[in-house]
Amino acid sequence: MATFPLKVMTIDHCFFEGDVDRIVVRTSQGDVGILPNHVPYIAALGIGALTIIQNGEKRIAAIAGGFVDVTKEGTTILARTCEWADEIDVNRANSAAERARAAIQKKESEREYEVAQVKLKKALNRIRIAGDK
């Protein structure tokens, strides 16, 4: 089966690097599947899942923000955050969700309200991804 090189980078480390069968990643426009020999493509990432299929094995990560860049040489993902489903601390994610809900209820300013909404979406995504493992 054909494969392609994938590199997933976060701000502080290389999260994943290797040849993969295919990936599905959440962009700001929805989920996009990338297969070997995909046309050149670049998109902003949303908050959602990154599914990597390597040697027929599927692994899922929670991802939030950044870009995906597909070239003939391979695919690179630059993500603000990326975390394997089996490494997510669900208690910490639940606490973050509760703090975000409290901030949304306060709605001290429009900016703080928007930030709290994004934090809640990220926390709920992490909880959902952890449950999908």
N, C-alpha and C positions, 0 to 999 in steps of 0.2 A: 504494500500500500504506500502511496506517495505521502510524504511528510513535508513540513516546512519549518524553518527556524523561528522560534518565538522567544522574545526577551521581554520580561515584565519588570519594570523598574519603579521603585517608589522614591521618595525624597531621600531616604537614608540607606537604601540597599537594593541589591538585585534580588527581587522576590522569586523569579523563576527564569530559567534559561534552558532551552532544549528543543529538540525536534518534536513536533506534535502532528497528530492526524488532522485535527480541526479544533477551532475554538468558537465559542459564542460569547459575545461581550455586550453589555448594556451601554449603548451610546445615548446621547441626549435626544435622539430621534427614535429610540427603541432598540431591541436586540438585533445584533448583526452576527451572522455566521461567516467565519473565514475558513476557507479550504485551501489546499495547495493550489498554486497558480492563480490565486485571486487577483483581480484587476487592482491597480494602484488605488489606494483609498486612504482618506484621513478623516477622522471624526472626533468630536469632543465626547468624553465619557460622561455618563450619568451616574446615578446611584443605583446599583443592582448587583447582578452576579457576573462572574467571569467563570465560564466552564471550559476546562482544558481537557481534551481527549488525547491521551498519549499512549501508544501501544494498546489501544482498545480500552484503556482504563480511564474513567471519568473522575475528575477532581474539580471541586467547586470552591470559589473564593468570593468573599464580599469585596466589592470595589466601589470607589467613590471618587469622581473627578479625574481629570487628566485628558489624555489623548490616545488614540490608537492610530498607528501609521503602518499601512501595508505597502510594501514595495516588492519588486521581483526578487530582492535578496532575502526578504523575510518580513516578519511582523514585529513591531515594537509597540509596547504599551507603556506609557508614562502615566502613572497613577498617583493621586494624592495619598490614597490609602488602599491597601489590598491585604486581605487576611484570609487564610484557609479556613473553611467551615469548621474543621475539627480543632482549630486553635482559638476560636472565638470564646471569650469569657462572657457567657450569657448573663450572669449576675451583673457584671459591669455594664453590659448593654442595656439591661433592664433599668439599672440605676440612671444611666444616661437618658433613657426614654422618659423616666419620671421627672428628672430635672428639666428636660425640654418641655414636657407638658406643663410643668409649673410656670416656666418662663412664658409660655404661650398664654396661660391664664392671666398673668400679670399684665402683659402687653404694655410695658412701660414706654416703649417707643416703636415706631414702625420698623426700624432697623433691627432692634432686639427681637421683635416678633418674627421677622424673616429669618434671622439667624437660628432662632429656636426651632422654627419649622424644618430647616435643613438638618439640624442636629437630631430632631425626632425621626426624620426620614432615614438618616444614616443608622441610628440605633435600631429602628424597626427592621431595616434591611439586614443588619448583622444578626438579629434574633431569627429572622426568617431563614437566612442562609444556614445558620447553625442547626436549625431544625430539619434542613434538607439533606444533611450529610449522610 
